[in-house]
Amino acid sequence: MVVPLRDLSKYLSRRVNVINTVNVIGAVIETTFAKKTKRVFPKKKKGRDTGTDFRKFPMFREFKEETVTNLTCKILHHSNVAKDKWVIYAWDGTDTQPNAICSNLEDELKHPLPLQRERLPLSREILCTLPTVGSIFRIVFETGVQKSHLHLLTVGKWVKITYLRLKLYGGLWHGVFTCHTKLRYISNEDQLIVERQRLADERLSLISRRMSYLSFPEPLPITAVNHRDHVTPVTLMSVLTHSEVTAIFKCIVRVVAAIPCKAENLCLSTEKYKMRLTLKDSTARIHANVIEEDVVTLFDGYPDDEKWNRKLNRLLGVSDSNGSIGGEKDTTRNPPWVCVCLKSYYLSEDDIWGTRNFRVFDTKILEDSS
């Protein structure tokens, strides 16, 4: 049936069961992502509305394997990260599950694990608009999928996305929008949205739950932090968006990479101890340096090479069956949740936020008691 554009809103309000006024631009968005024109709104089936079936719309925390899925999530941001390359940033208040890391640790300097799915990080201005708990889920677009109206997506709205492909990139979950994927806005009174929003609001309001579900009740006793028992842990997103450029934090994280990864490479040409750790929690990944006396604190003195490697193996989740750390082949590892202290600092007074860095301090790897 052909309906003149001027009568489209009136027609939809009669034919479609929606609570709020139909957003015509939103209707256009759903038809322009795919390669072929598709029906704006599917015909409503008689009987029970299966759209409220929670099993058909899993939460982020239920991702377990690379597959095709449906999602109910809130659009936080969308960005043109490169020529004809867009990313949608979505959120549902839950944490994606931690994944095993498979990479060559000795190749970390030349081919480091990515900090995010896109090549460049979001600006601080954008980061500060995002939630500090819950995973930020990136959605990229398959080559050939039309994106001409993507910039019209409404930030802050909950949507249903069907037939989205789940993929892993450097141990990070992301979605792939294909020619079969559909996105549509839904009413805030939809049962799925009411439940998702309730859980998100509850989590945001409780300080005791402002960490990954999988890191509670306690991180593994692999590290100890000095005199920080009274400090409440925060997420890495809280660290990134903190209002002051210099501050001290306690975080529960996984150490997914380290440079260097062998004791004999610890002292470089400068003859000073220096390391770079890649830290991850459910909200972000960051690089954190360990410098001079903090390296000594981390390894509890000056252990021999064998003991040093053994301690770092525990931190990185390298099992004994994998043998020595590093090597020519990729090593699959499952880093444990550990507690660390972080300190933020800047390198240049002319650009304090642009040169902001992080370092691990007051943190010690404990001896293996097993």
N, C-alpha and C positions, 0 to 999 in steps of 0.2 A: 504494500500500500504506500503510495506517495503522498507525503504531507508537506505543504508549503512551510518554509522555514519560519515564517511569521506566526504559524499556528502550532509549531512543534511543542512549545511549552504547555499550551492548553491541552493538546492531544495526549501528551505524556501524563499530565496530572489526572486525566480521566482513566487512562489505561494501566498505569503502573501504581502499585501500592507503595507509596513513599510517604514519609511524614513531613519532610521539609520540601520547600519548593525545588523543583528540578533545576539543576545547574546545567544549562545547555552545553557550556564549554566542557564540563565533565563528561557529557555524553559523547562529545566529539573525541575526547582523549581515548576512550575505550575502543574506538573504531580505527584509530590511526596508528596504533603500535604494530599491528599485524600487517603482513604483506597484502592480504586480501580484505575487502570490506566484509564486516560481520555484523550480525544483529546487535543493536545498541544494548537492548535488554532482552535476555532470554525469556521465552514464554514461561509464565508462572504455572507450575504444576499444581494440580488439585490435591487436596489432602494435606498432610503434615509438611511443614517447611523444613526440608532436610538441610537447609543452609545453616541451621543452628546445631548441627551434629558436630560436636567438638572433635570427634575422631577424624573427621574429614579436614579439619583445619588445625593441625598440631602447632604447639608453641615452639619457639626457638629452642627451648631447653630439651625438646624431644627429638631434635635432629640426631640421627645416628649413622646414616650412610648416604652416599651420593645417589640420589633418586629424583623422581618427579613428585611434587607435592603441591598442596594448597596452603595459603597463608592468610591470616587475619592480622594486620599490623597497622601501625600509625606511620604516615609519611613525615619524616623529620626534616628532610632536605633533599634537593636534587641539584646536580652540578654537571656542567660540561667540562670534564677533566682533560680532554684533548679534542682534536678535530673529529667531530662526529662520534665522540665517545662520551656517553652520559652514564652517570651513576645515581641510583636512588638509594637514599639512606633511610632504613626502616627500623622499627623498634616495637616490641610488645611487652617490655618490662621484665623478661626472663633472660637467663644466661644460656648461651650455646655451650654444649658440653666440650670439655678439653679434648684435643685430639693428640694422637701420637705424632711425633715430629720425625720426618725422614729427610735428612740432608747430610752432606759431608761437612763435618765440623771443621776440618782443616781447610776447607774452601770458603769458610764464612767471610773472610776478608774480601775476596773477589766477588763472591756470589752470596751476599747476606740474605737471611730470611727477611721477607718483606714485613714492614711495620703495619701496612694496610694494603687493601686490594688495589687501590689506585696508585699511580706512580708517585704523586706528590701528596703530602698531608693537607688536610683542611686547614684553613686559616684559624688563628686563635679566635677571631670574631665569630666564626661559625661554630667552632668547638664549644664555645661558652653558651650556645643556645641548645646544646644537646643534653640529654639526661646523663647523670653521673653514675647511674646503676643500670644494669641490663645491657645486653649486647647490641651494638649498632650493626645492623645487617645490611651489607652492600648488595645491590642488585645491578648487574651490568646487562648489556643488550647484545644478543647474537647478531653477527654481521648480516645485514640485509633487512633487519626489522626497522620499520619506519619510526622515527622519533621526533617528527616535526612539531608535535604539540606537547611534548614532554614538559617544556618550560611552564605550561599552564597547570601542572599538577598543584593541588592545594596542600600546602604544608600544614601539618597539624590535624589532618583528617585521617580517620580510620578507613581502611580499604580491605577488600577481599581480592586476593590474587590467586588465580587458579592455573594449574599446569605450569608451575615454575620449576625449573631444573635446579637442584641443589648440587653444588660443587665445592671442592676443597682447593685452596690455593695457598701453598706454604703453611698448611695447618690451620688456615682461616676459612670459615664457612662463608659462602656467598651464593647468590642466586643468579640464574641466567634467564633473561626474558627472551623467549623464543617466539616464533610466528604463531604458536599455538597458545601462548600465555594470554590471559585476559585479566584486566584490572577494573574494578568498579568501586565507586563510593557506596557506603551503606549508612543507614541511620544509626545515630548514637544509641538508639533504644533497641537495636538488634541484640539478641541474647548473647551472642559471642562477644560483642563489643562491651556490653555491660559487665560481663565477667572479666574480660581482659583488663578493662579500665579499673575495676575494683581491685584486682590483684596488683596492678601496677601502683595504684594510689596507696595501697596498704604497705607495699614494699618501700616506697619512697618515704613514707612517714615513720618507719621504724628503723632507728639507727642500728639496732642489733642485726638487721637483715640487709644492711647495705654492702653485702659482699656476695661473691658467687655462692650459690646453693651448695656446690660441690666442695667448697673449702671449709665448711662447717662440720662439726663444732670447732675443731682445731686443726691447724696445719700440721703436717708431720714434724716430729721433733728432730729435724735435720739441722736447723739453724737456731741460734739464740740471739736476741737483741738486747743490748745493754740499757738497763734503766728505762725501759719504755713500756712496762707492763700496764701502766695507767692510760696509755694513749690508745684511742680507738682507731682501728685500721680504716683506711679509706681506699677507694678504687683508684686505678691509674688514671681514669678520666677525671676524677677529682683532683689528682695531682696536676694534670695538664691544664685544667681550667681554674686553678687556684688564683685568687685575686692578687696575691703578692708574688713577685718574681722570685724571691728567696724565701724558703720555708723548709720545714722538716716534717716528714711523713712516716707513718708505719703502714706497710702494705703486705697483703698476702698474695703472692704471685707464683708463677712458674718460671724458671730460668731455662729458656728454650735454646739459647746459643751463648757461646763465650769466645772471645778473642783475647789472648791465645787460648788454645785448648790443651796445650802441653806445657809442663813445667819448664822445659829447657828453652822455651820461647818467651818466658815471662819477662826477663830483663832484655829490653831492646837496646839499640845503640846508645840510648840516653843513660843506660845503667840505672834506670829507675823502674820500680815495680809499677806496672799499669795494665789494667784489663778493661774490656768492655763487655758487659753482660746485656743480653736481650731479655727483657722481662715482659711477661704477659699475664693478664687476668682476663676476665670476661668482657671487659670494657675497652681495652686498648693494649697496644704493644709499645714499649719505649726502649731506648738504649740508655744504659746507666754505666758510668765509669766507676772503676775501683782503683784508687790512686795511692801509691806509696804506703803510708802507714795503715790505710784502710785495707790494703791487700794483706798486710801482716796480721791485722785483726781478723779478717775473714778466714784465714787459714791457721789462726791461732799460733802465730810464730813463724818460724822458718823451717817447715818440714822438708824432708828429702823429696826427691822427684816422685818416687813411688807413692808416698803418702799424699803428696799434693795432688797427683793425678786421681788417686782413689777418692779424695774428698770432692774434687770437681765432678767426678763421675756421678757421685750421689746427688749432687746439686742438679746436674743435667738429666738425671734419670737414665743413665747408661747402665744396663744390667751387667752383672758379672759374666753372663753367657756371651756378651758381645765382645769380651776381651778388652784390650786397651782402647782408649779413646782416640777418635780421629780415624785416619786411614784413607785408602783410595776409594772405598765403597761407601755409599750412604749408610748411616747408622740409624736404625729406628729406635727411638727412645721415648719414654713417657715421663717427662719431668714432674716431680711431686710439687704439691703446694707447700711453700715455705714462707716464713715471715722475714722481711727485711726492713731496714731503715733507709730512707732516701732523703737526700738533701738537694734542693734546687739552687743553682747559682748561674751567674751570667759571665760571659767572656769580655764584653765590651760595654762600657757605660754609654756609648753612643747609640746602642741598639740592645737594650737589656732583654726585651722579649724575643727578639730575633736571634740572640746568641744564648738563650737559656739552655742549660744542660742539667743533667741529673747525675748524682753519684751515690753509690752504696757506702754506708758508713755504720759504725757501731753494730756490725753484724758478724757473727762467727759461725762457721760450719762445725757442728759437733762431731765427736768421734762416733763411729758406728759401734753401737753396743751389742749388735747381734753376733 
